Each structure stands twice: as C-alpha cells, then as structure tokens.
Amino acid sequence: MAADNTIKIIMRSSASHFFYTTTKNKRNKKEKLVMKRYDPIVRKHVEFNEEKMK
C-alpha cells in the first residue's frame, strides 16, 4: 500500500554528474527537493536537486 503513494526521483549534484536515487511522497510533489549530501567526485558536501526519473 505504501508504494502507491511514492514515486522514484533522482537527486543530481550541482557540482558534478553524480546522483542519488530516492523516493518521494506523491502528495508533496509540488515542491522540488533540495538537499545537501556528500558528493564523492568532488569530495565535499554540495546541494543536490531533484530531477524526474526517465
């Protein structure tokens, strides 16, 4: 049942081409997620922005 309310998204780094995948609640999908996470390519914490999964 919980899977019906979630969608898969990509969190792409603002500093490189690295990305994480995660899930998001469909009810809150109006705002784009922006999170600070570790980017192993540039070896520091940077902002990751939400993109739609293709």
mmCIF file of the N, C-alpha and C atoms, coordinates in Angstrom:
data_MODEL
# 
_entry.id   MODEL 
# 
loop_
_atom_site.group_PDB 
_atom_site.id 
_atom_site.type_symbol 
_atom_site.label_atom_id 
_atom_site.label_alt_id 
_atom_site.label_comp_id 
_atom_site.label_asym_id 
_atom_site.label_entity_id 
_atom_site.label_seq_id 
_atom_site.pdbx_PDB_ins_code 
_atom_site.Cartn_x 
_atom_site.Cartn_y 
_atom_site.Cartn_z 
_atom_site.occupancy 
_atom_site.B_iso_or_equiv 
_atom_site.pdbx_formal_charge 
_atom_site.auth_seq_id 
_atom_site.auth_comp_id 
_atom_site.auth_asym_id 
_atom_site.auth_atom_id 
_atom_site.pdbx_PDB_model_num 
ATOM 1   N N  . MET A 1 1  ? 0.800  -1.196 0.000   1.00 0.00 ? 1  MET A N  1 
ATOM 2   C CA . MET A 1 1  ? 0.000  0.000  0.000   1.00 0.00 ? 1  MET A CA 1 
ATOM 3   C C  . MET A 1 1  ? 0.849  1.268  0.000   1.00 0.00 ? 1  MET A C  1 
ATOM 4   N N  . ALA A 1 2  ? 1.936  1.246  0.720   1.00 0.00 ? 2  ALA A N  1 
ATOM 5   C CA . ALA A 1 2  ? 2.776  2.440  0.805   1.00 0.00 ? 2  ALA A CA 1 
ATOM 6   C C  . ALA A 1 2  ? 3.412  2.778  -0.537  1.00 0.00 ? 2  ALA A C  1 
ATOM 7   N N  . ALA A 1 3  ? 3.657  1.787  -1.357  1.00 0.00 ? 3  ALA A N  1 
ATOM 8   C CA . ALA A 1 3  ? 4.290  2.018  -2.657  1.00 0.00 ? 3  ALA A CA 1 
ATOM 9   C C  . ALA A 1 3  ? 3.382  2.807  -3.602  1.00 0.00 ? 3  ALA A C  1 
ATOM 10  N N  . ASP A 1 4  ? 2.085  2.781  -3.385  1.00 0.00 ? 4  ASP A N  1 
ATOM 11  C CA . ASP A 1 4  ? 1.156  3.519  -4.237  1.00 0.00 ? 4  ASP A CA 1 
ATOM 12  C C  . ASP A 1 4  ? 1.297  5.035  -4.073  1.00 0.00 ? 4  ASP A C  1 
ATOM 13  N N  . ASN A 1 5  ? 1.768  5.475  -2.918  1.00 0.00 ? 5  ASN A N  1 
ATOM 14  C CA . ASN A 1 5  ? 1.871  6.907  -2.641  1.00 0.00 ? 5  ASN A CA 1 
ATOM 15  C C  . ASN A 1 5  ? 3.266  7.449  -2.873  1.00 0.00 ? 5  ASN A C  1 
ATOM 16  N N  . THR A 1 6  ? 4.171  6.653  -3.448  1.00 0.00 ? 6  THR A N  1 
ATOM 17  C CA . THR A 1 6  ? 5.547  7.106  -3.632  1.00 0.00 ? 6  THR A CA 1 
ATOM 18  C C  . THR A 1 6  ? 5.944  7.066  -5.103  1.00 0.00 ? 6  THR A C  1 
ATOM 19  N N  . ILE A 1 7  ? 6.872  7.950  -5.459  1.00 0.00 ? 7  ILE A N  1 
ATOM 20  C CA . ILE A 1 7  ? 7.448  7.954  -6.802  1.00 0.00 ? 7  ILE A CA 1 
ATOM 21  C C  . ILE A 1 7  ? 8.961  7.987  -6.667  1.00 0.00 ? 7  ILE A C  1 
ATOM 22  N N  . LYS A 1 8  ? 9.676  7.430  -7.633  1.00 0.00 ? 8  LYS A N  1 
ATOM 23  C CA . LYS A 1 8  ? 11.130 7.449  -7.617  1.00 0.00 ? 8  LYS A CA 1 
ATOM 24  C C  . LYS A 1 8  ? 11.626 8.731  -8.267  1.00 0.00 ? 8  LYS A C  1 
ATOM 25  N N  . ILE A 1 9  ? 12.661 9.325  -7.668  1.00 0.00 ? 9  ILE A N  1 
ATOM 26  C CA . ILE A 1 9  ? 13.251 10.541 -8.208  1.00 0.00 ? 9  ILE A CA 1 
ATOM 27  C C  . ILE A 1 9  ? 14.769 10.428 -8.176  1.00 0.00 ? 9  ILE A C  1 
ATOM 28  N N  . ILE A 1 10 ? 15.421 11.287 -8.938  1.00 0.00 ? 10 ILE A N  1 
ATOM 29  C CA . ILE A 1 10 ? 16.876 11.369 -8.974  1.00 0.00 ? 10 ILE A CA 1 
ATOM 30  C C  . ILE A 1 10 ? 17.284 12.674 -8.310  1.00 0.00 ? 10 ILE A C  1 
ATOM 31  N N  . MET A 1 11 ? 18.272 12.601 -7.439  1.00 0.00 ? 11 MET A N  1 
ATOM 32  C CA . MET A 1 11 ? 18.859 13.788 -6.826  1.00 0.00 ? 11 MET A CA 1 
ATOM 33  C C  . MET A 1 11 ? 20.220 13.978 -7.481  1.00 0.00 ? 11 MET A C  1 
ATOM 34  N N  . ARG A 1 12 ? 20.343 14.994 -8.359  1.00 0.00 ? 12 ARG A N  1 
ATOM 35  C CA . ARG A 1 12 ? 21.572 15.224 -9.115  1.00 0.00 ? 12 ARG A CA 1 
ATOM 36  C C  . ARG A 1 12 ? 22.397 16.333 -8.461  1.00 0.00 ? 12 ARG A C  1 
ATOM 37  N N  . SER A 1 13 ? 23.713 16.104 -8.405  1.00 0.00 ? 13 SER A N  1 
ATOM 38  C CA . SER A 1 13 ? 24.641 17.051 -7.789  1.00 0.00 ? 13 SER A CA 1 
ATOM 39  C C  . SER A 1 13 ? 24.736 18.339 -8.605  1.00 0.00 ? 13 SER A C  1 
ATOM 40  N N  . SER A 1 14 ? 24.907 19.461 -7.909  1.00 0.00 ? 14 SER A N  1 
ATOM 41  C CA . SER A 1 14 ? 25.083 20.737 -8.592  1.00 0.00 ? 14 SER A CA 1 
ATOM 42  C C  . SER A 1 14 ? 26.536 20.959 -8.997  1.00 0.00 ? 14 SER A C  1 
ATOM 43  N N  . ALA A 1 15 ? 27.468 20.127 -8.486  1.00 0.00 ? 15 ALA A N  1 
ATOM 44  C CA . ALA A 1 15 ? 28.891 20.307 -8.767  1.00 0.00 ? 15 ALA A CA 1 
ATOM 45  C C  . ALA A 1 15 ? 29.461 19.292 -9.755  1.00 0.00 ? 15 ALA A C  1 
ATOM 46  N N  . SER A 1 16 ? 28.768 18.171 -9.960  1.00 0.00 ? 16 SER A N  1 
ATOM 47  C CA . SER A 1 16 ? 29.285 17.141 -10.874 1.00 0.00 ? 16 SER A CA 1 
ATOM 48  C C  . SER A 1 16 ? 28.110 16.373 -11.473 1.00 0.00 ? 16 SER A C  1 
ATOM 49  N N  . HIS A 1 17 ? 28.408 15.256 -12.118 1.00 0.00 ? 17 HIS A N  1 
ATOM 50  C CA . HIS A 1 17 ? 27.352 14.461 -12.745 1.00 0.00 ? 17 HIS A CA 1 
ATOM 51  C C  . HIS A 1 17 ? 26.839 13.348 -11.828 1.00 0.00 ? 17 HIS A C  1 
ATOM 52  N N  . PHE A 1 18 ? 27.310 13.291 -10.594 1.00 0.00 ? 18 PHE A N  1 
ATOM 53  C CA . PHE A 1 18 ? 26.924 12.251 -9.643  1.00 0.00 ? 18 PHE A CA 1 
ATOM 54  C C  . PHE A 1 18 ? 25.464 12.427 -9.228  1.00 0.00 ? 18 PHE A C  1 
ATOM 55  N N  . PHE A 1 19 ? 24.768 11.301 -8.927  1.00 0.00 ? 19 PHE A N  1 
ATOM 56  C CA . PHE A 1 19 ? 23.376 11.382 -8.488  1.00 0.00 ? 19 PHE A CA 1 
ATOM 57  C C  . PHE A 1 19 ? 23.045 10.273 -7.506  1.00 0.00 ? 19 PHE A C  1 
ATOM 58  N N  . TYR A 1 20 ? 22.022 10.522 -6.693  1.00 0.00 ? 20 TYR A N  1 
ATOM 59  C CA . TYR A 1 20 ? 21.417 9.540  -5.813  1.00 0.00 ? 20 TYR A CA 1 
ATOM 60  C C  . TYR A 1 20 ? 20.000 9.292  -6.306  1.00 0.00 ? 20 TYR A C  1 
ATOM 61  N N  . THR A 1 21 ? 19.455 8.107  -6.016  1.00 0.00 ? 21 THR A N  1 
ATOM 62  C CA . THR A 1 21 ? 18.033 7.862  -6.262  1.00 0.00 ? 21 THR A CA 1 
ATOM 63  C C  . THR A 1 21 ? 17.340 7.749  -4.915  1.00 0.00 ? 21 THR A C  1 
ATOM 64  N N  . THR A 1 22 ? 16.116 8.210  -4.867  1.00 0.00 ? 22 THR A N  1 
ATOM 65  C CA . THR A 1 22 ? 15.335 8.159  -3.638  1.00 0.00 ? 22 THR A CA 1 
ATOM 66  C C  . THR A 1 22 ? 13.855 8.125  -4.003  1.00 0.00 ? 22 THR A C  1 
ATOM 67  N N  . THR A 1 23 ? 13.012 8.030  -3.003  1.00 0.00 ? 23 THR A N  1 
ATOM 68  C CA . THR A 1 23 ? 11.569 8.048  -3.232  1.00 0.00 ? 23 THR A CA 1 
ATOM 69  C C  . THR A 1 23 ? 10.984 9.298  -2.594  1.00 0.00 ? 23 THR A C  1 
ATOM 70  N N  . LYS A 1 24 ? 9.824  9.672  -3.087  1.00 0.00 ? 24 LYS A N  1 
ATOM 71  C CA . LYS A 1 24 ? 9.157  10.879 -2.611  1.00 0.00 ? 24 LYS A CA 1 
ATOM 72  C C  . LYS A 1 24 ? 7.654  10.618 -2.540  1.00 0.00 ? 24 LYS A C  1 
ATOM 73  N N  . ASN A 1 25 ? 7.011  11.212 -1.568  1.00 0.00 ? 25 ASN A N  1 
ATOM 74  C CA . ASN A 1 25 ? 5.576  11.097 -1.397  1.00 0.00 ? 25 ASN A CA 1 
ATOM 75  C C  . ASN A 1 25 ? 4.863  11.860 -2.521  1.00 0.00 ? 25 ASN A C  1 
ATOM 76  N N  . LYS A 1 26 ? 3.920  11.237 -3.181  1.00 0.00 ? 26 LYS A N  1 
ATOM 77  C CA . LYS A 1 26 ? 3.182  11.879 -4.280  1.00 0.00 ? 26 LYS A CA 1 
ATOM 78  C C  . LYS A 1 26 ? 2.411  13.112 -3.825  1.00 0.00 ? 26 LYS A C  1 
ATOM 79  N N  . ARG A 1 27 ? 1.934  13.100 -2.613  1.00 0.00 ? 27 ARG A N  1 
ATOM 80  C CA . ARG A 1 27 ? 1.133  14.214 -2.110  1.00 0.00 ? 27 ARG A CA 1 
ATOM 81  C C  . ARG A 1 27 ? 1.954  15.494 -1.943  1.00 0.00 ? 27 ARG A C  1 
ATOM 82  N N  . ASN A 1 28 ? 3.273  15.364 -1.775  1.00 0.00 ? 28 ASN A N  1 
ATOM 83  C CA . ASN A 1 28 ? 4.138  16.520 -1.563  1.00 0.00 ? 28 ASN A CA 1 
ATOM 84  C C  . ASN A 1 28 ? 4.963  16.840 -2.804  1.00 0.00 ? 28 ASN A C  1 
ATOM 85  N N  . LYS A 1 29 ? 4.536  16.405 -3.963  1.00 0.00 ? 29 LYS A N  1 
ATOM 86  C CA . LYS A 1 29 ? 5.383  16.528 -5.153  1.00 0.00 ? 29 LYS A CA 1 
ATOM 87  C C  . LYS A 1 29 ? 5.353  17.907 -5.814  1.00 0.00 ? 29 LYS A C  1 
ATOM 88  N N  . LYS A 1 30 ? 4.660  18.863 -5.237  1.00 0.00 ? 30 LYS A N  1 
ATOM 89  C CA . LYS A 1 30 ? 4.609  20.199 -5.837  1.00 0.00 ? 30 LYS A CA 1 
ATOM 90  C C  . LYS A 1 30 ? 5.927  20.938 -5.709  1.00 0.00 ? 30 LYS A C  1 
ATOM 91  N N  . GLU A 1 31 ? 6.622  20.771 -4.575  1.00 0.00 ? 31 GLU A N  1 
ATOM 92  C CA . GLU A 1 31 ? 7.907  21.436 -4.378  1.00 0.00 ? 31 GLU A CA 1 
ATOM 93  C C  . GLU A 1 31 ? 9.031  20.502 -4.803  1.00 0.00 ? 31 GLU A C  1 
ATOM 94  N N  . LYS A 1 32 ? 10.064 21.085 -5.398  1.00 0.00 ? 32 LYS A N  1 
ATOM 95  C CA . LYS A 1 32 ? 11.252 20.319 -5.756  1.00 0.00 ? 32 LYS A CA 1 
ATOM 96  C C  . LYS A 1 32 ? 12.139 20.180 -4.525  1.00 0.00 ? 32 LYS A C  1 
ATOM 97  N N  . LEU A 1 33 ? 12.673 18.983 -4.321  1.00 0.00 ? 33 LEU A N  1 
ATOM 98  C CA . LEU A 1 33 ? 13.566 18.753 -3.193  1.00 0.00 ? 33 LEU A CA 1 
ATOM 99  C C  . LEU A 1 33 ? 14.950 19.321 -3.474  1.00 0.00 ? 33 LEU A C  1 
ATOM 100 N N  . VAL A 1 34 ? 15.553 19.889 -2.452  1.00 0.00 ? 34 VAL A N  1 
ATOM 101 C CA . VAL A 1 34 ? 16.945 20.336 -2.497  1.00 0.00 ? 34 VAL A CA 1 
ATOM 102 C C  . VAL A 1 34 ? 17.567 19.886 -1.190  1.00 0.00 ? 34 VAL A C  1 
ATOM 103 N N  . MET A 1 35 ? 18.603 19.041 -1.283  1.00 0.00 ? 35 MET A N  1 
ATOM 104 C CA . MET A 1 35 ? 19.257 18.529 -0.086  1.00 0.00 ? 35 MET A CA 1 
ATOM 105 C C  . MET A 1 35 ? 20.762 18.683 -0.219  1.00 0.00 ? 35 MET A C  1 
ATOM 106 N N  . LYS A 1 36 ? 21.417 18.825 0.931   1.00 0.00 ? 36 LYS A N  1 
ATOM 107 C CA . LYS A 1 36 ? 22.878 18.846 0.949   1.00 0.00 ? 36 LYS A CA 1 
ATOM 108 C C  . LYS A 1 36 ? 23.349 17.446 1.304   1.00 0.00 ? 36 LYS A C  1 
ATOM 109 N N  . ARG A 1 37 ? 24.128 16.847 0.388   1.00 0.00 ? 37 ARG A N  1 
ATOM 110 C CA . ARG A 1 37 ? 24.642 15.494 0.591   1.00 0.00 ? 37 ARG A CA 1 
ATOM 111 C C  . ARG A 1 37 ? 26.088 15.447 0.144   1.00 0.00 ? 37 ARG A C  1 
ATOM 112 N N  . TYR A 1 38 ? 26.738 14.337 0.451   1.00 0.00 ? 38 TYR A N  1 
ATOM 113 C CA . TYR A 1 38 ? 28.142 14.163 0.099   1.00 0.00 ? 38 TYR A CA 1 
ATOM 114 C C  . TYR A 1 38 ? 28.278 13.743 -1.364  1.00 0.00 ? 38 TYR A C  1 
ATOM 115 N N  . ASP A 1 39 ? 29.154 14.417 -2.082  1.00 0.00 ? 39 ASP A N  1 
ATOM 116 C CA . ASP A 1 39 ? 29.464 14.084 -3.471  1.00 0.00 ? 39 ASP A CA 1 
ATOM 117 C C  . ASP A 1 39 ? 30.879 13.500 -3.509  1.00 0.00 ? 39 ASP A C  1 
ATOM 118 N N  . PRO A 1 40 ? 31.026 12.207 -3.786  1.00 0.00 ? 40 PRO A N  1 
ATOM 119 C CA . PRO A 1 40 ? 32.352 11.578 -3.755  1.00 0.00 ? 40 PRO A CA 1 
ATOM 120 C C  . PRO A 1 40 ? 33.268 12.024 -4.895  1.00 0.00 ? 40 PRO A C  1 
ATOM 121 N N  . ILE A 1 41 ? 32.729 12.583 -5.957  1.00 0.00 ? 41 ILE A N  1 
ATOM 122 C CA . ILE A 1 41 ? 33.555 13.022 -7.080  1.00 0.00 ? 41 ILE A CA 1 
ATOM 123 C C  . ILE A 1 41 ? 34.329 14.286 -6.708  1.00 0.00 ? 41 ILE A C  1 
ATOM 124 N N  . VAL A 1 42 ? 33.668 15.256 -6.098  1.00 0.00 ? 42 VAL A N  1 
ATOM 125 C CA . VAL A 1 42 ? 34.343 16.485 -5.680  1.00 0.00 ? 42 VAL A CA 1 
ATOM 126 C C  . VAL A 1 42 ? 34.801 16.414 -4.221  1.00 0.00 ? 42 VAL A C  1 
ATOM 127 N N  . ARG A 1 43 ? 34.436 15.342 -3.532  1.00 0.00 ? 43 ARG A N  1 
ATOM 128 C CA . ARG A 1 43 ? 34.831 15.054 -2.150  1.00 0.00 ? 43 ARG A CA 1 
ATOM 129 C C  . ARG A 1 43 ? 34.443 16.145 -1.157  1.00 0.00 ? 43 ARG A C  1 
ATOM 130 N N  . LYS A 1 44 ? 33.207 16.608 -1.248  1.00 0.00 ? 44 LYS A N  1 
ATOM 131 C CA . LYS A 1 44 ? 32.651 17.527 -0.255  1.00 0.00 ? 44 LYS A CA 1 
ATOM 132 C C  . LYS A 1 44 ? 31.135 17.516 -0.332  1.00 0.00 ? 44 LYS A C  1 
ATOM 133 N N  . HIS A 1 45 ? 30.494 18.157 0.626   1.00 0.00 ? 45 HIS A N  1 
ATOM 134 C CA . HIS A 1 45 ? 29.042 18.254 0.642   1.00 0.00 ? 45 HIS A CA 1 
ATOM 135 C C  . HIS A 1 45 ? 28.597 19.375 -0.292  1.00 0.00 ? 45 HIS A C  1 
ATOM 136 N N  . VAL A 1 46 ? 27.651 19.065 -1.172  1.00 0.00 ? 46 VAL A N  1 
ATOM 137 C CA . VAL A 1 46 ? 27.099 20.039 -2.119  1.00 0.00 ? 46 VAL A CA 1 
ATOM 138 C C  . VAL A 1 46 ? 25.582 19.870 -2.169  1.00 0.00 ? 46 VAL A C  1 
ATOM 139 N N  . GLU A 1 47 ? 24.918 20.808 -2.822  1.00 0.00 ? 47 GLU A N  1 
ATOM 140 C CA . GLU A 1 47 ? 23.465 20.705 -2.969  1.00 0.00 ? 47 GLU A CA 1 
ATOM 141 C C  . GLU A 1 47 ? 23.098 19.710 -4.064  1.00 0.00 ? 47 GLU A C  1 
ATOM 142 N N  . PHE A 1 48 ? 22.076 18.931 -3.806  1.00 0.00 ? 48 PHE A N  1 
ATOM 143 C CA . PHE A 1 48 ? 21.522 18.003 -4.778  1.00 0.00 ? 48 PHE A CA 1 
ATOM 144 C C  . PHE A 1 48 ? 20.100 18.447 -5.082  1.00 0.00 ? 48 PHE A C  1 
ATOM 145 N N  . ASN A 1 49 ? 19.765 18.544 -6.365  1.00 0.00 ? 49 ASN A N  1 
ATOM 146 C CA . ASN A 1 49 ? 18.445 18.998 -6.808  1.00 0.00 ? 49 ASN A CA 1 
ATOM 147 C C  . ASN A 1 49 ? 17.671 17.839 -7.401  1.00 0.00 ? 49 ASN A C  1 
ATOM 148 N N  . GLU A 1 50 ? 16.376 17.892 -7.225  1.00 0.00 ? 50 GLU A N  1 
ATOM 149 C CA . GLU A 1 50 ? 15.501 16.832 -7.714  1.00 0.00 ? 50 GLU A CA 1 
ATOM 150 C C  . GLU A 1 50 ? 15.335 16.900 -9.237  1.00 0.00 ? 50 GLU A C  1 
ATOM 151 N N  . GLU A 1 51 ? 15.364 15.719 -9.860  1.00 0.00 ? 51 GLU A N  1 
ATOM 152 C CA . GLU A 1 51 ? 15.042 15.572 -11.269 1.00 0.00 ? 51 GLU A CA 1 
ATOM 153 C C  . GLU A 1 51 ? 14.075 14.417 -11.422 1.00 0.00 ? 51 GLU A C  1 
ATOM 154 N N  . LYS A 1 52 ? 13.296 14.462 -12.460 1.00 0.00 ? 52 LYS A N  1 
ATOM 155 C CA . LYS A 1 52 ? 12.373 13.381 -12.737 1.00 0.00 ? 52 LYS A CA 1 
ATOM 156 C C  . LYS A 1 52 ? 13.120 12.181 -13.304 1.00 0.00 ? 52 LYS A C  1 
ATOM 157 N N  . MET A 1 53 ? 12.748 10.986 -12.897 1.00 0.00 ? 53 MET A N  1 
ATOM 158 C CA . MET A 1 53 ? 13.383 9.766  -13.393 1.00 0.00 ? 53 MET A CA 1 
ATOM 159 C C  . MET A 1 53 ? 12.831 9.442  -14.773 1.00 0.00 ? 53 MET A C  1 
ATOM 160 N N  . LYS A 1 54 ? 13.720 9.101  -15.706 1.00 0.00 ? 54 LYS A N  1 
ATOM 161 C CA . LYS A 1 54 ? 13.282 8.812  -17.071 1.00 0.00 ? 54 LYS A CA 1 
ATOM 162 C C  . LYS A 1 54 ? 13.016 7.351  -17.288 1.00 0.00 ? 54 LYS A C  1 
# 
